[in-house]
Amino acid sequence: MPGYIFFSDQKEMDAPIYRIFGVERLFQLFDVQKLALVKPSAWDDPFENFILKSKARLENGELAEFAYANDLYGQCWSFKEESDAMWRIYSANQYGVKVKTTPRKLREALAGSVPYSDISAFIGKVRYHTDAQLRGMLNDRARMQRKVFDGAGQGLAETLLFKRTAFEHEQEVRLIYSKNDGRESQDIFLFPFDPFSNIEEVVFDPRMDNRLVEIYSNHIRSLGFKGKIQKSTLYEIPNLEVQV
């Protein structure tokens, strides 16, 4: 399955994935119809892109740097449908929104927008390891050479798919673009993305005021969005009965 890294089968490529961000960015997405990928240096975890940020010890003993360390861009999604922690982290002001799509839709949108997509456009499942395991990877010369010198591009993209086990709860999926046009790298890479056909569902923060949810929902409908729109029910009290 070219372009899909660590996916087990076709079914997984069409499984729902989710991303939470501010509602103003959702309106911007509907307006400009472009997704933004960023350099891994913008992500919080200092271990991000740890392979290409490391010094390379050559076989002759010399130290070198990877010239293309800044040529990778990514965007983070999750197989996890919902959690209290994710709302509080990514919607801290309670004005967040969660959107749903699939790995296939994301990757196809990116691949249709960039040159040499077979070696530049990827989506992959993050794999989680202990600190010791991640450091051990750096000492595995054969493994590192297969990744950073992979002419097919996948090995380079894989360098962004290793995280520490402390983040395992995120069940992360990453859309990755490996820029190979020789031009100076910008901090953000934008590519065309049709939210009306690629976004399947919009869910508002469970803490958002119902009046705002209604206003935002009506506005999204007025733009022509046909998918499902709702407020998260994470904090709703269920009607329970106790047998006594």
N, C-alpha and C positions, 0 to 999 in steps of 0.2 A: 504494500500500500504506500507508494511514493508520496511523500509529503506529510505522512502521519506517523509520528514517532511514539513507540511504546503502546500503541493501540492493539488490543487483542483480536478484534474482529470488526466486521462492517457494522454490526449492531451498536458497538461502542462509539463509532464515528457519528452515529445519528442519535446518540443519547442526549438528553437535555443538559446544558451547562448554563451557568448563571454568573452575572456580574452586577455588583452594587456600586452606584455612584450618585452624585448629586442630581436632583431633578433638573437643574438648569442645564446640565450637560446632556440630559435626554432631549430637551427642547432644541439644543444646539445640534444634536445628531439628526433630528428630524429636519432641521433647517438646512444644514450644509451637506448632509448625507455623506459624511466621511468619518472613518474611525482613526484614532490617533494611537500609534505605537511609540513607545519611549525607549530610551536607552536604559539598560539595567542599572546604571549608576543612579537613576532616579528612584529606585526601589529602596525600601528601608533596611532590609537585611544586609549587613556588611559582607556576608558570604555570597551574595549574588554575583554571578559571573566570576566566581572565585578562580576558575581554571585560567581564563584568559587574562585576569588581573595579576596572576602570579608571574614571577620571573621564570623564564625558561632556562633550565640548565642543559646546555647542549652536551653531546657525547664527548666533545673535546674539553669540557669543563667550563666553557665560557657561559656567561649569563646574557640573556637576550630578552626582549619584550615582544609581545605579539602585536604586529603592526595593525591588525584588523580587529583588535579588542573592542573598538568603538563602532564597529560596522554592524552590530547586531541590535535589533529593535524587538520589543515584545509587548504583549498585553496579557494580563492575567484574568482567567475565568475559573470557575469551580464546578465540579460535579455535585457539590453539596447544595441542596436546594435552599436550605435556610438554617440559621442558627442565631442565637442571641448575640454571640460574640461578633459575628460578621456584620450584623446591623450596627452594633455599637462602634465597631472599628471604621467601617466604610460609610456610615451615615451618622456621624457623631452629632450633627446638629438636628437630627430627626427629619431632615428634608431629603432623604435619600430615596432611591428607587432601584428596584431589581429588575433586570431584563433577562429573558431566556432565549437561547438559540441552540445551535448544535455545532460540534467541531467541524463537520463537513461544510456547513454554510459559511463559517468563518474562513476556513482555509480556501474554499473556492472563491470567495470574494477577494481575498488577498492575491491568490494565484492569478486571477483574471486581471489584475491591476499592475503587475510588476513583470519586468523582463526575466527570462530564464527561470520561470517559476519552479521548475523541477529541482533546481539547486538553490533556490532562494526563499521559497514560501513554505513554511512548515507549521504544523500544530502538534503539540506533544503533551503527554501526561508527565507531570513531575514525579520523580522518584525521590524517596526520602531515606537519608542515611545519617548515622551518627557522625559527630565531629571527627572521630578517629577514622571512620571509613572514608569521609571526604578527603581528609589529609592523605590517606593511603592511596587514593586515586592519583594524586599528584606525583607519587613515587613510582607509579606503574608506567614506565617509559613506553612500552609497546601500546598500552591502552591510550595514553595521551597522544601518541603519534597518529593513531588511527582516527582520533577525533579532530585534532587541530589541523591535520594535513589531508583530510578527506576531501577529495576533489568533487564528490557528489553533493557536498554541502551539508548533509545530514549530521555528520560528526560534529561540525561546528555548532549547529543548532542544538545538539544534545548537551553542549556545555552549559546551557541555561536551564536544563531540566533536572538538576540535582540540588536538593535542599536538605536542611537539617530536620531531624525527626520532630523537633519542637514545633514545626509548622505542618505536621502531617494531617492535622484536623482540617486543613484548608482544601484537601483533595483537588489540588490545583491543576489546571490545564493552561498551556501557554501558546498563544499565537506568536510566531517568530518570523521576522524578515531579516535575511542576511543580505545586506546591501553589497552589491558587487559591481557598481558602475564606475568606480574610480573617482567619483566626485567627493568633495569634502562633506563629511557627515554633519547633519543638523541634529538638534536635540530631539526633535519630534519628526516622525514619518507619518504622513496622512495618506490614506488611500480611499477610493470610492467605496461606499457601503450603503446599500439600500435598506433602511430600517423597516420599511413597510413590508418587504418580502422576507427579510432575514430575522427580524425580531418577532417571536411568537407570543410573548406575554410580557406585560408590565405590571409590577407589584410594588405598591407604595409601602414605606416604612410603617410598621405596626403602631408606632407612637404618633404618627402624623394626625393632625386634626381632621376630622371627617369632612368638614366644610372645604378644606384645602384639597382633600382627595377628590371631592366632587368637581371642584373647579378645574383641577389639573386633568382629571379624566375627560371632562367635556372638551377641554382644549385639545387633548390628544385625539379624540374622536373627530373633532372638526378638521384636523390635519389630514384625515383619511386613514388612520390606523384601524385595521379590522381585527386585530388580535385581542386576546383576553386582557382586561384591565381590572385590577382589584386591589384592595388593601390587605396586607398580610394579617393573618388571623393568629399570629404567634402568641399574642398576649390575651386573646379572648378566653374567658372562663367558660369551660364546657358545662353543659347541663348534666350533672352526675347524680346518681342515686346510690345511697348506701343501704344495703340489705341488713336490717337489724332484727 
